[in-house]
Amino acid sequence: MTNDEIKAKVLAALAAVAPELEPDQLAPGANLRDELDIDSMDALNFLVGLSKAFGIDVPEADYRKLSTLDAIVGYVAARIGKR
């Protein structure tokens, strides 16, 4: 799976919890919680969406690593590459 394909799935999972998301206006390095006003429940729902979309488990210890779009794409790419 390419990084563009991963990014598309990540954005779809984000859109499920932040319907106001405009992907073209989201900076790759921007903090998603701040940019999209995501609360803790939305964040957990987003992580569930990631798990379903990619078939990966995200341990709680890794939650802080997933603060930007670029970080999430890199994290998922590394995780699905290990399967």
PDB file with SEQRES, HELIX, SHEET and CRYST1 records, atoms N, CA, C and O in Angstrom:
SEQRES   1 A   83  MET THR ASN ASP GLU ILE LYS ALA LYS VAL LEU ALA ALA          
SEQRES   2 A   83  LEU ALA ALA VAL ALA PRO GLU LEU GLU PRO ASP GLN LEU          
SEQRES   3 A   83  ALA PRO GLY ALA ASN LEU ARG ASP GLU LEU ASP ILE ASP          
SEQRES   4 A   83  SER MET ASP ALA LEU ASN PHE LEU VAL GLY LEU SER LYS          
SEQRES   5 A   83  ALA PHE GLY ILE ASP VAL PRO GLU ALA ASP TYR ARG LYS          
SEQRES   6 A   83  LEU SER THR LEU ASP ALA ILE VAL GLY TYR VAL ALA ALA          
SEQRES   7 A   83  ARG ILE GLY LYS ARG                                          
HELIX    1 AA1 ASN A    3  VAL A   17  1                                  15    
HELIX    2 AA2 PRO A   23  GLN A   25  5                                   3    
HELIX    3 AA3 LEU A   32  LEU A   36  1                                   5    
HELIX    4 AA4 SER A   40  PHE A   54  1                                  15    
HELIX    5 AA5 GLU A   60  LYS A   65  5                                   6    
HELIX    6 AA6 LEU A   69  GLY A   81  1                                  13    
CRYST1    1.000    1.000    1.000  90.00  90.00  90.00 P 1           1          
ATOM      1  N   MET A   1       0.856  -1.168   0.000  1.00  0.00           N  
ATOM      2  CA  MET A   1       0.000   0.000   0.000  1.00  0.00           C  
ATOM      3  C   MET A   1       0.909   1.240   0.000  1.00  0.00           C  
ATOM      4  O   MET A   1       1.880   1.314   0.754  1.00  0.00           O  
ATOM      5  N   THR A   2       0.580   2.187  -0.841  1.00  0.00           N  
ATOM      6  CA  THR A   2       1.387   3.409  -0.935  1.00  0.00           C  
ATOM      7  C   THR A   2       1.008   4.393   0.175  1.00  0.00           C  
ATOM      8  O   THR A   2      -0.038   4.268   0.812  1.00  0.00           O  
ATOM      9  N   ASN A   3       1.885   5.370   0.386  1.00  0.00           N  
ATOM     10  CA  ASN A   3       1.582   6.396   1.387  1.00  0.00           C  
ATOM     11  C   ASN A   3       0.340   7.196   1.005  1.00  0.00           C  
ATOM     12  O   ASN A   3      -0.413   7.619   1.881  1.00  0.00           O  
ATOM     13  N   ASP A   4       0.118   7.409  -0.293  1.00  0.00           N  
ATOM     14  CA  ASP A   4      -1.089   8.122  -0.729  1.00  0.00           C  
ATOM     15  C   ASP A   4      -2.350   7.327  -0.409  1.00  0.00           C  
ATOM     16  O   ASP A   4      -3.367   7.900  -0.019  1.00  0.00           O  
ATOM     17  N   GLU A   5      -2.284   6.013  -0.574  1.00  0.00           N  
ATOM     18  CA  GLU A   5      -3.433   5.159  -0.238  1.00  0.00           C  
ATOM     19  C   GLU A   5      -3.678   5.167   1.271  1.00  0.00           C  
ATOM     20  O   GLU A   5      -4.821   5.220   1.724  1.00  0.00           O  
ATOM     21  N   ILE A   6      -2.593   5.114   2.037  1.00  0.00           N  
ATOM     22  CA  ILE A   6      -2.713   5.174   3.494  1.00  0.00           C  
ATOM     23  C   ILE A   6      -3.331   6.512   3.899  1.00  0.00           C  
ATOM     24  O   ILE A   6      -4.250   6.561   4.718  1.00  0.00           O  
ATOM     25  N   LYS A   7      -2.817   7.592   3.318  1.00  0.00           N  
ATOM     26  CA  LYS A   7      -3.320   8.926   3.639  1.00  0.00           C  
ATOM     27  C   LYS A   7      -4.814   9.039   3.345  1.00  0.00           C  
ATOM     28  O   LYS A   7      -5.557   9.625   4.133  1.00  0.00           O  
ATOM     29  N   ALA A   8      -5.257   8.489   2.228  1.00  0.00           N  
ATOM     30  CA  ALA A   8      -6.676   8.544   1.873  1.00  0.00           C  
ATOM     31  C   ALA A   8      -7.532   7.828   2.922  1.00  0.00           C  
ATOM     32  O   ALA A   8      -8.595   8.322   3.297  1.00  0.00           O  
ATOM     33  N   LYS A   9      -7.075   6.675   3.392  1.00  0.00           N  
ATOM     34  CA  LYS A   9      -7.826   5.935   4.412  1.00  0.00           C  
ATOM     35  C   LYS A   9      -7.796   6.655   5.763  1.00  0.00           C  
ATOM     36  O   LYS A   9      -8.784   6.657   6.497  1.00  0.00           O  
ATOM     37  N   VAL A  10      -6.664   7.260   6.078  1.00  0.00           N  
ATOM     38  CA  VAL A  10      -6.559   8.021   7.321  1.00  0.00           C  
ATOM     39  C   VAL A  10      -7.527   9.200   7.281  1.00  0.00           C  
ATOM     40  O   VAL A  10      -8.237   9.464   8.252  1.00  0.00           O  
ATOM     41  N   LEU A  11      -7.549   9.900   6.161  1.00  0.00           N  
ATOM     42  CA  LEU A  11      -8.460  11.047   6.028  1.00  0.00           C  
ATOM     43  C   LEU A  11      -9.925  10.607   6.112  1.00  0.00           C  
ATOM     44  O   LEU A  11     -10.758  11.324   6.665  1.00  0.00           O  
ATOM     45  N   ALA A  12     -10.234   9.436   5.566  1.00  0.00           N  
ATOM     46  CA  ALA A  12     -11.604   8.921   5.664  1.00  0.00           C  
ATOM     47  C   ALA A  12     -11.960   8.633   7.126  1.00  0.00           C  
ATOM     48  O   ALA A  12     -13.071   8.932   7.564  1.00  0.00           O  
ATOM     49  N   ALA A  13     -11.025   8.057   7.877  1.00  0.00           N  
ATOM     50  CA  ALA A  13     -11.263   7.784   9.296  1.00  0.00           C  
ATOM     51  C   ALA A  13     -11.403   9.094  10.076  1.00  0.00           C  
ATOM     52  O   ALA A  13     -12.223   9.191  10.990  1.00  0.00           O  
ATOM     53  N   LEU A  14     -10.611  10.086   9.718  1.00  0.00           N  
ATOM     54  CA  LEU A  14     -10.725  11.398  10.365  1.00  0.00           C  
ATOM     55  C   LEU A  14     -12.061  12.056  10.056  1.00  0.00           C  
ATOM     56  O   LEU A  14     -12.684  12.651  10.935  1.00  0.00           O  
ATOM     57  N   ALA A  15     -12.496  11.952   8.815  1.00  0.00           N  
ATOM     58  CA  ALA A  15     -13.757  12.558   8.403  1.00  0.00           C  
ATOM     59  C   ALA A  15     -14.939  11.963   9.171  1.00  0.00           C  
ATOM     60  O   ALA A  15     -15.954  12.630   9.369  1.00  0.00           O  
ATOM     61  N   ALA A  16     -14.805  10.716   9.597  1.00  0.00           N  
ATOM     62  CA  ALA A  16     -15.881  10.076  10.359  1.00  0.00           C  
ATOM     63  C   ALA A  16     -16.067  10.736  11.726  1.00  0.00           C  
ATOM     64  O   ALA A  16     -17.174  10.739  12.264  1.00  0.00           O  
ATOM     65  N   VAL A  17     -14.985  11.298  12.295  1.00  0.00           N  
ATOM     66  CA  VAL A  17     -15.095  11.939  13.603  1.00  0.00           C  
ATOM     67  C   VAL A  17     -15.065  13.466  13.517  1.00  0.00           C  
ATOM     68  O   VAL A  17     -15.418  14.160  14.470  1.00  0.00           O  
ATOM     69  N   ALA A  18     -14.640  13.972  12.366  1.00  0.00           N  
ATOM     70  CA  ALA A  18     -14.576  15.428  12.161  1.00  0.00           C  
ATOM     71  C   ALA A  18     -15.136  15.748  10.778  1.00  0.00           C  
ATOM     72  O   ALA A  18     -14.377  16.010   9.845  1.00  0.00           O  
ATOM     73  N   PRO A  19     -16.464  15.726  10.645  1.00  0.00           N  
ATOM     74  CA  PRO A  19     -17.082  15.909   9.330  1.00  0.00           C  
ATOM     75  C   PRO A  19     -16.766  17.255   8.683  1.00  0.00           C  
ATOM     76  O   PRO A  19     -16.930  17.408   7.473  1.00  0.00           O  
ATOM     77  N   GLU A  20     -16.316  18.230   9.469  1.00  0.00           N  
ATOM     78  CA  GLU A  20     -15.962  19.534   8.907  1.00  0.00           C  
ATOM     79  C   GLU A  20     -14.581  19.521   8.247  1.00  0.00           C  
ATOM     80  O   GLU A  20     -14.155  20.532   7.689  1.00  0.00           O  
ATOM     81  N   LEU A  21     -13.888  18.397   8.305  1.00  0.00           N  
ATOM     82  CA  LEU A  21     -12.548  18.255   7.730  1.00  0.00           C  
ATOM     83  C   LEU A  21     -12.530  18.619   6.258  1.00  0.00           C  
ATOM     84  O   LEU A  21     -13.341  18.129   5.472  1.00  0.00           O  
ATOM     85  N   GLU A  22     -11.603  19.477   5.898  1.00  0.00           N  
ATOM     86  CA  GLU A  22     -11.341  19.800   4.499  1.00  0.00           C  
ATOM     87  C   GLU A  22      -9.910  19.377   4.227  1.00  0.00           C  
ATOM     88  O   GLU A  22      -8.977  20.118   4.538  1.00  0.00           O  
ATOM     89  N   PRO A  23      -9.721  18.187   3.646  1.00  0.00           N  
ATOM     90  CA  PRO A  23      -8.384  17.612   3.482  1.00  0.00           C  
ATOM     91  C   PRO A  23      -7.384  18.539   2.799  1.00  0.00           C  
ATOM     92  O   PRO A  23      -6.205  18.537   3.156  1.00  0.00           O  
ATOM     93  N   ASP A  24      -7.826  19.323   1.835  1.00  0.00           N  
ATOM     94  CA  ASP A  24      -6.915  20.208   1.121  1.00  0.00           C  
ATOM     95  C   ASP A  24      -6.357  21.315   2.008  1.00  0.00           C  
ATOM     96  O   ASP A  24      -5.295  21.867   1.720  1.00  0.00           O  
ATOM     97  N   GLN A  25      -7.059  21.636   3.073  1.00  0.00           N  
ATOM     98  CA  GLN A  25      -6.633  22.726   3.950  1.00  0.00           C  
ATOM     99  C   GLN A  25      -5.892  22.224   5.190  1.00  0.00           C  
ATOM    100  O   GLN A  25      -5.461  23.025   6.020  1.00  0.00           O  
ATOM    101  N   LEU A  26      -5.743  20.923   5.319  1.00  0.00           N  
ATOM    102  CA  LEU A  26      -5.077  20.352   6.484  1.00  0.00           C  
ATOM    103  C   LEU A  26      -3.581  20.230   6.211  1.00  0.00           C  
ATOM    104  O   LEU A  26      -3.160  19.483   5.328  1.00  0.00           O  
ATOM    105  N   ALA A  27      -2.793  20.963   6.969  1.00  0.00           N  
ATOM    106  CA  ALA A  27      -1.333  20.905   6.818  1.00  0.00           C  
ATOM    107  C   ALA A  27      -0.839  19.562   7.358  1.00  0.00           C  
ATOM    108  O   ALA A  27      -1.269  19.131   8.428  1.00  0.00           O  
ATOM    109  N   PRO A  28       0.065  18.894   6.625  1.00  0.00           N  
ATOM    110  CA  PRO A  28       0.549  17.569   7.040  1.00  0.00           C  
ATOM    111  C   PRO A  28       1.189  17.540   8.420  1.00  0.00           C  
ATOM    112  O   PRO A  28       1.160  16.510   9.094  1.00  0.00           O  
ATOM    113  N   GLY A  29       1.767  18.662   8.849  1.00  0.00           N  
ATOM    114  CA  GLY A  29       2.432  18.704  10.147  1.00  0.00           C  
ATOM    115  C   GLY A  29       1.619  19.351  11.245  1.00  0.00           C  
ATOM    116  O   GLY A  29       2.111  19.522  12.361  1.00  0.00           O  
ATOM    117  N   ALA A  30       0.377  19.717  10.950  1.00  0.00           N  
ATOM    118  CA  ALA A  30      -0.478  20.385  11.938  1.00  0.00           C  
ATOM    119  C   ALA A  30      -0.983  19.390  12.973  1.00  0.00           C  
ATOM    120  O   ALA A  30      -1.258  18.234  12.652  1.00  0.00           O  
ATOM    121  N   ASN A  31      -1.103  19.843  14.209  1.00  0.00           N  
ATOM    122  CA  ASN A  31      -1.648  19.010  15.269  1.00  0.00           C  
ATOM    123  C   ASN A  31      -3.140  18.815  15.010  1.00  0.00           C  
ATOM    124  O   ASN A  31      -3.909  19.776  15.006  1.00  0.00           O  
ATOM    125  N   LEU A  32      -3.537  17.575  14.796  1.00  0.00           N  
ATOM    126  CA  LEU A  32      -4.913  17.278  14.408  1.00  0.00           C  
ATOM    127  C   LEU A  32      -5.926  17.628  15.493  1.00  0.00           C  
ATOM    128  O   LEU A  32      -7.020  18.105  15.191  1.00  0.00           O  
ATOM    129  N   ARG A  33      -5.574  17.397  16.733  1.00  0.00           N  
ATOM    130  CA  ARG A  33      -6.530  17.699  17.813  1.00  0.00           C  
ATOM    131  C   ARG A  33      -6.833  19.181  17.861  1.00  0.00           C  
ATOM    132  O   ARG A  33      -7.970  19.584  18.107  1.00  0.00           O  
ATOM    133  N   ASP A  34      -5.806  19.999  17.624  1.00  0.00           N  
ATOM    134  CA  ASP A  34      -6.002  21.448  17.631  1.00  0.00           C  
ATOM    135  C   ASP A  34      -6.714  21.924  16.371  1.00  0.00           C  
ATOM    136  O   ASP A  34      -7.649  22.721  16.443  1.00  0.00           O  
ATOM    137  N   GLU A  35      -6.274  21.437  15.226  1.00  0.00           N  
ATOM    138  CA  GLU A  35      -6.825  21.875  13.943  1.00  0.00           C  
ATOM    139  C   GLU A  35      -8.291  21.500  13.773  1.00  0.00           C  
ATOM    140  O   GLU A  35      -9.084  22.278  13.242  1.00  0.00           O  
ATOM    141  N   LEU A  36      -8.643  20.297  14.229  1.00  0.00           N  
ATOM    142  CA  LEU A  36      -9.991  19.780  14.001  1.00  0.00           C  
ATOM    143  C   LEU A  36     -10.855  19.802  15.252  1.00  0.00           C  
ATOM    144  O   LEU A  36     -11.999  19.347  15.233  1.00  0.00           O  
ATOM    145  N   ASP A  37     -10.303  20.333  16.342  1.00  0.00           N  
ATOM    146  CA  ASP A  37     -11.028  20.411  17.608  1.00  0.00           C  
ATOM    147  C   ASP A  37     -11.566  19.034  18.008  1.00  0.00           C  
ATOM    148  O   ASP A  37     -12.750  18.872  18.304  1.00  0.00           O  
ATOM    149  N   ILE A  38     -10.673  18.058  18.009  1.00  0.00           N  
ATOM    150  CA  ILE A  38     -11.027  16.678  18.337  1.00  0.00           C  
ATOM    151  C   ILE A  38     -10.887  16.479  19.843  1.00  0.00           C  
ATOM    152  O   ILE A  38      -9.838  16.766  20.420  1.00  0.00           O  
ATOM    153  N   ASP A  39     -11.951  15.986  20.475  1.00  0.00           N  
ATOM    154  CA  ASP A  39     -11.868  15.688  21.899  1.00  0.00           C  
ATOM    155  C   ASP A  39     -11.399  14.250  22.093  1.00  0.00           C  
ATOM    156  O   ASP A  39     -11.153  13.537  21.120  1.00  0.00           O  
ATOM    157  N   SER A  40     -11.277  13.829  23.340  1.00  0.00           N  
ATOM    158  CA  SER A  40     -10.729  12.501  23.614  1.00  0.00           C  
ATOM    159  C   SER A  40     -11.614  11.382  23.072  1.00  0.00           C  
ATOM    160  O   SER A  40     -11.102  10.357  22.622  1.00  0.00           O  
ATOM    161  N   MET A  41     -12.919  11.562  23.108  1.00  0.00           N  
ATOM    162  CA  MET A  41     -13.819  10.532  22.576  1.00  0.00           C  
ATOM    163  C   MET A  41     -13.682  10.433  21.058  1.00  0.00           C  
ATOM    164  O   MET A  41     -13.654   9.332  20.508  1.00  0.00           O  
ATOM    165  N   ASP A  42     -13.597  11.579  20.381  1.00  0.00           N  
ATOM    166  CA  ASP A  42     -13.374  11.571  18.938  1.00  0.00           C  
ATOM    167  C   ASP A  42     -12.043  10.892  18.609  1.00  0.00           C  
ATOM    168  O   ASP A  42     -11.947  10.133  17.644  1.00  0.00           O  
ATOM    169  N   ALA A  43     -11.028  11.169  19.414  1.00  0.00           N  
ATOM    170  CA  ALA A  43      -9.711  10.573  19.181  1.00  0.00           C  
ATOM    171  C   ALA A  43      -9.788   9.049  19.295  1.00  0.00           C  
ATOM    172  O   ALA A  43      -9.207   8.331  18.481  1.00  0.00           O  
ATOM    173  N   LEU A  44     -10.500   8.565  20.298  1.00  0.00           N  
ATOM    174  CA  LEU A  44     -10.645   7.109  20.449  1.00  0.00           C  
ATOM    175  C   LEU A  44     -11.434   6.513  19.285  1.00  0.00           C  
ATOM    176  O   LEU A  44     -11.091   5.441  18.786  1.00  0.00           O  
ATOM    177  N   ASN A  45     -12.479   7.198  18.856  1.00  0.00           N  
ATOM    178  CA  ASN A  45     -13.247   6.714  17.705  1.00  0.00           C  
ATOM    179  C   ASN A  45     -12.389   6.711  16.437  1.00  0.00           C  
ATOM    180  O   ASN A  45     -12.514   5.816  15.601  1.00  0.00           O  
ATOM    181  N   PHE A  46     -11.526   7.706  16.299  1.00  0.00           N  
ATOM    182  CA  PHE A  46     -10.606   7.741  15.164  1.00  0.00           C  
ATOM    183  C   PHE A  46      -9.651   6.549  15.210  1.00  0.00           C  
ATOM    184  O   PHE A  46      -9.397   5.927  14.179  1.00  0.00           O  
ATOM    185  N   LEU A  47      -9.122   6.225  16.379  1.00  0.00           N  
ATOM    186  CA  LEU A  47      -8.208   5.084  16.510  1.00  0.00           C  
ATOM    187  C   LEU A  47      -8.912   3.767  16.191  1.00  0.00           C  
ATOM    188  O   LEU A  47      -8.313   2.867  15.602  1.00  0.00           O  
ATOM    189  N   VAL A  48     -10.176   3.655  16.577  1.00  0.00           N  
ATOM    190  CA  VAL A  48     -10.961   2.467  16.221  1.00  0.00           C  
ATOM    191  C   VAL A  48     -11.101   2.400  14.695  1.00  0.00           C  
ATOM    192  O   VAL A  48     -10.987   1.326  14.105  1.00  0.00           O  
ATOM    193  N   GLY A  49     -11.349   3.549  14.063  1.00  0.00           N  
ATOM    194  CA  GLY A  49     -11.443   3.602  12.605  1.00  0.00           C  
ATOM    195  C   GLY A  49     -10.143   3.200  11.943  1.00  0.00           C  
ATOM    196  O   GLY A  49     -10.155   2.498  10.932  1.00  0.00           O  
ATOM    197  N   LEU A  50      -9.018   3.635  12.498  1.00  0.00           N  
ATOM    198  CA  LEU A  50      -7.711   3.229  11.956  1.00  0.00           C  
ATOM    199  C   LEU A  50      -7.535   1.719  12.067  1.00  0.00           C  
ATOM    200  O   LEU A  50      -7.092   1.060  11.127  1.00  0.00           O  
ATOM    201  N   SER A  51      -7.885   1.190  13.220  1.00  0.00           N  
ATOM    202  CA  SER A  51      -7.760  -0.256  13.425  1.00  0.00           C  
ATOM    203  C   SER A  51      -8.566  -1.035  12.399  1.00  0.00           C  
ATOM    204  O   SER A  51      -8.087  -2.018  11.834  1.00  0.00           O  
ATOM    205  N   LYS A  52      -9.786  -0.593  12.166  1.00  0.00           N  
ATOM    206  CA  LYS A  52     -10.642  -1.272  11.189  1.00  0.00           C  
ATOM    207  C   LYS A  52     -10.126  -1.097   9.766  1.00  0.00           C  
ATOM    208  O   LYS A  52     -10.138  -2.046   8.983  1.00  0.00           O  
ATOM    209  N   ALA A  53      -9.678   0.095   9.429  1.00  0.00           N  
ATOM    210  CA  ALA A  53      -9.233   0.386   8.066  1.00  0.00           C  
ATOM    211  C   ALA A  53      -7.960  -0.373   7.692  1.00  0.00           C  
ATOM    212  O   ALA A  53      -7.789  -0.784   6.544  1.00  0.00           O  
ATOM    213  N   PHE A  54      -7.072  -0.555   8.665  1.00  0.00           N  
ATOM    214  CA  PHE A  54      -5.771  -1.143   8.353  1.00  0.00           C  
ATOM    215  C   PHE A  54      -5.521  -2.492   9.017  1.00  0.00           C  
ATOM    216  O   PHE A  54      -4.508  -3.137   8.747  1.00  0.00           O  
ATOM    217  N   GLY A  55      -6.429  -2.920   9.876  1.00  0.00           N  
ATOM    218  CA  GLY A  55      -6.235  -4.199  10.552  1.00  0.00           C  
ATOM    219  C   GLY A  55      -5.055  -4.183  11.511  1.00  0.00           C  
ATOM    220  O   GLY A  55      -4.347  -5.180  11.654  1.00  0.00           O  
ATOM    221  N   ILE A  56      -4.848  -3.048  12.167  1.00  0.00           N  
ATOM    222  CA  ILE A  56      -3.755  -2.927  13.129  1.00  0.00           C  
ATOM    223  C   ILE A  56      -4.326  -2.524  14.483  1.00  0.00           C  
ATOM    224  O   ILE A  56      -5.397  -1.923  14.572  1.00  0.00           O  
ATOM    225  N   ASP A  57      -3.586  -2.868  15.532  1.00  0.00           N  
ATOM    226  CA  ASP A  57      -3.929  -2.397  16.870  1.00  0.00           C  
ATOM    227  C   ASP A  57      -2.955  -1.288  17.214  1.00  0.00           C  
ATOM    228  O   ASP A  57      -1.757  -1.398  16.951  1.00  0.00           O  
ATOM    229  N   VAL A  58      -3.463  -0.237  17.794  1.00  0.00           N  
ATOM    230  CA  VAL A  58      -2.627   0.875  18.221  1.00  0.00           C  
ATOM    231  C   VAL A  58      -2.585   0.853  19.743  1.00  0.00           C  
ATOM    232  O   VAL A  58      -3.580   1.169  20.396  1.00  0.00           O  
ATOM    233  N   PRO A  59      -1.439   0.483  20.312  1.00  0.00           N  
ATOM    234  CA  PRO A  59      -1.363   0.454  21.773  1.00  0.00           C  
ATOM    235  C   PRO A  59      -1.461   1.855  22.365  1.00  0.00           C  
ATOM    236  O   PRO A  59      -1.050   2.835  21.743  1.00  0.00           O  
ATOM    237  N   GLU A  60      -2.004   1.936  23.560  1.00  0.00           N  
ATOM    238  CA  GLU A  60      -2.195   3.230  24.210  1.00  0.00           C  
ATOM    239  C   GLU A  60      -0.882   4.005  24.324  1.00  0.00           C  
ATOM    240  O   GLU A  60      -0.880   5.234  24.264  1.00  0.00           O  
ATOM    241  N   ALA A  61       0.213   3.306  24.485  1.00  0.00           N  
ATOM    242  CA  ALA A  61       1.524   3.956  24.603  1.00  0.00           C  
ATOM    243  C   ALA A  61       1.892   4.724  23.336  1.00  0.00           C  
ATOM    244  O   ALA A  61       2.735   5.620  23.387  1.00  0.00           O  
ATOM    245  N   ASP A  62       1.278   4.391  22.201  1.00  0.00           N  
ATOM    246  CA  ASP A  62       1.592   5.039  20.923  1.00  0.00           C  
ATOM    247  C   ASP A  62       0.655   6.198  20.580  1.00  0.00           C  
ATOM    248  O   ASP A  62       0.875   6.879  19.579  1.00  0.00           O  
ATOM    249  N   TYR A  63      -0.367   6.434  21.373  1.00  0.00           N  
ATOM    250  CA  TYR A  63      -1.353   7.463  21.034  1.00  0.00           C  
ATOM    251  C   TYR A  63      -0.717   8.825  20.786  1.00  0.00           C  
ATOM    252  O   TYR A  63      -1.103   9.525  19.850  1.00  0.00           O  
ATOM    253  N   ARG A  64       0.239   9.204  21.603  1.00  0.00           N  
ATOM    254  CA  ARG A  64       0.872  10.528  21.468  1.00  0.00           C  
ATOM    255  C   ARG A  64       1.687  10.654  20.182  1.00  0.00           C  
ATOM    256  O   ARG A  64       1.950  11.764  19.721  1.00  0.00           O  
ATOM    257  N   LYS A  65       2.082   9.533  19.607  1.00  0.00           N  
ATOM    258  CA  LYS A  65       2.851   9.563  18.362  1.00  0.00           C  
ATOM    259  C   LYS A  65       1.976   9.956  17.167  1.00  0.00           C  
ATOM    260  O   LYS A  65       2.495  10.300  16.105  1.00  0.00           O  
ATOM    261  N   LEU A  66       0.675   9.907  17.336  1.00  0.00           N  
ATOM    262  CA  LEU A  66      -0.256  10.104  16.230  1.00  0.00           C  
ATOM    263  C   LEU A  66      -0.906  11.486  16.279  1.00  0.00           C  
ATOM    264  O   LEU A  66      -2.132  11.603  16.281  1.00  0.00           O  
ATOM    265  N   SER A  67      -0.088  12.516  16.317  1.00  0.00           N  
ATOM    266  CA  SER A  67      -0.626  13.863  16.477  1.00  0.00           C  
ATOM    267  C   SER A  67      -0.787  14.625  15.168  1.00  0.00           C  
ATOM    268  O   SER A  67      -1.546  15.592  15.109  1.00  0.00           O  
ATOM    269  N   THR A  68      -0.084  14.202  14.113  1.00  0.00           N  
ATOM    270  CA  THR A  68      -0.175  14.888  12.823  1.00  0.00           C  
ATOM    271  C   THR A  68      -0.502  13.893  11.725  1.00  0.00           C  
ATOM    272  O   THR A  68      -0.347  12.684  11.902  1.00  0.00           O  
ATOM    273  N   LEU A  69      -0.952  14.405  10.597  1.00  0.00           N  
ATOM    274  CA  LEU A  69      -1.264  13.535   9.469  1.00  0.00           C  
ATOM    275  C   LEU A  69      -0.021  12.787   9.009  1.00  0.00           C  
ATOM    276  O   LEU A  69      -0.078  11.582   8.763  1.00  0.00           O  
ATOM    277  N   ASP A  70       1.102  13.489   8.892  1.00  0.00           N  
ATOM    278  CA  ASP A  70       2.348  12.837   8.475  1.00  0.00           C  
ATOM    279  C   ASP A  70       2.762  11.742   9.454  1.00  0.00           C  
ATOM    280  O   ASP A  70       3.190  10.663   9.043  1.00  0.00           O  
ATOM    281  N   ALA A  71       2.634  12.024  10.750  1.00  0.00           N  
ATOM    282  CA  ALA A  71       3.011  11.041  11.766  1.00  0.00           C  
ATOM    283  C   ALA A  71       2.130   9.800  11.679  1.00  0.00           C  
ATOM    284  O   ALA A  71       2.615   8.677  11.821  1.00  0.00           O  
ATOM    285  N   ILE A  72       0.856  10.002  11.450  1.00  0.00           N  
ATOM    286  CA  ILE A  72      -0.069   8.869  11.356  1.00  0.00           C  
ATOM    287  C   ILE A  72       0.235   8.019  10.128  1.00  0.00           C  
ATOM    288  O   ILE A  72       0.273   6.792  10.216  1.00  0.00           O  
ATOM    289  N   VAL A  73       0.450   8.663   8.991  1.00  0.00           N  
ATOM    290  CA  VAL A  73       0.765   7.926   7.756  1.00  0.00           C  
ATOM    291  C   VAL A  73       2.050   7.123   7.954  1.00  0.00           C  
ATOM    292  O   VAL A  73       2.103   5.949   7.588  1.00  0.00           O  
ATOM    293  N   GLY A  74       3.074   7.732   8.522  1.00  0.00           N  
ATOM    294  CA  GLY A  74       4.335   7.022   8.783  1.00  0.00           C  
ATOM    295  C   GLY A  74       4.165   5.867   9.741  1.00  0.00           C  
ATOM    296  O   GLY A  74       4.728   4.792   9.535  1.00  0.00           O  
ATOM    297  N   TYR A  75       3.386   6.084  10.795  1.00  0.00           N  
ATOM    298  CA  TYR A  75       3.132   5.044  11.795  1.00  0.00           C  
ATOM    299  C   TYR A  75       2.406   3.856  11.159  1.00  0.00           C  
ATOM    300  O   TYR A  75       2.803   2.705  11.339  1.00  0.00           O  
ATOM    301  N   VAL A  76       1.348   4.147  10.419  1.00  0.00           N  
ATOM    302  CA  VAL A  76       0.584   3.066   9.789  1.00  0.00           C  
ATOM    303  C   VAL A  76       1.449   2.327   8.778  1.00  0.00           C  
ATOM    304  O   VAL A  76       1.425   1.097   8.732  1.00  0.00           O  
ATOM    305  N   ALA A  77       2.209   3.051   7.971  1.00  0.00           N  
ATOM    306  CA  ALA A  77       3.084   2.417   6.972  1.00  0.00           C  
ATOM    307  C   ALA A  77       4.054   1.453   7.642  1.00  0.00           C  
ATOM    308  O   ALA A  77       4.278   0.347   7.151  1.00  0.00           O  
ATOM    309  N   ALA A  78       4.630   1.879   8.771  1.00  0.00           N  
ATOM    310  CA  ALA A  78       5.557   1.012   9.489  1.00  0.00           C  
ATOM    311  C   ALA A  78       4.845  -0.207  10.074  1.00  0.00           C  
ATOM    312  O   ALA A  78       5.386  -1.313  10.058  1.00  0.00           O  
ATOM    313  N   ARG A  79       3.637  -0.005  10.586  1.00  0.00           N  
ATOM    314  CA  ARG A  79       2.891  -1.108  11.204  1.00  0.00           C  
ATOM    315  C   ARG A  79       2.414  -2.126  10.174  1.00  0.00           C  
ATOM    316  O   ARG A  79       2.502  -3.330  10.414  1.00  0.00           O  
ATOM    317  N   ILE A  80       1.918  -1.668   9.047  1.00  0.00           N  
ATOM    318  CA  ILE A  80       1.421  -2.630   8.057  1.00  0.00           C  
ATOM    319  C   ILE A  80       2.583  -3.277   7.316  1.00  0.00           C  
ATOM    320  O   ILE A  80       2.426  -4.354   6.740  1.00  0.00           O  
ATOM    321  N   GLY A  81       3.733  -2.642   7.326  1.00  0.00           N  
ATOM    322  CA  GLY A  81       4.918  -3.233   6.713  1.00  0.00           C  
ATOM    323  C   GLY A  81       5.474  -4.377   7.530  1.00  0.00           C  
ATOM    324  O   GLY A  81       6.214  -5.210   7.005  1.00  0.00           O  
ATOM    325  N   LYS A  82       5.129  -4.434   8.819  1.00  0.00           N  
ATOM    326  CA  LYS A  82       5.633  -5.473   9.721  1.00  0.00           C  
ATOM    327  C   LYS A  82       4.797  -6.737   9.698  1.00  0.00           C  
ATOM    328  O   LYS A  82       5.160  -7.740  10.313  1.00  0.00           O  
ATOM    329  N   ARG A  83       3.662  -6.691   8.981  1.00  0.00           N  
ATOM    330  CA  ARG A  83       2.787  -7.879   8.964  1.00  0.00           C  
ATOM    331  C   ARG A  83       3.369  -8.947   8.090  1.00  0.00           C  
ATOM    332  O   ARG A  83       2.779 -10.019   7.950  1.00  0.00           O  
TER     333      ARG A  83                                                      
END                                                                             
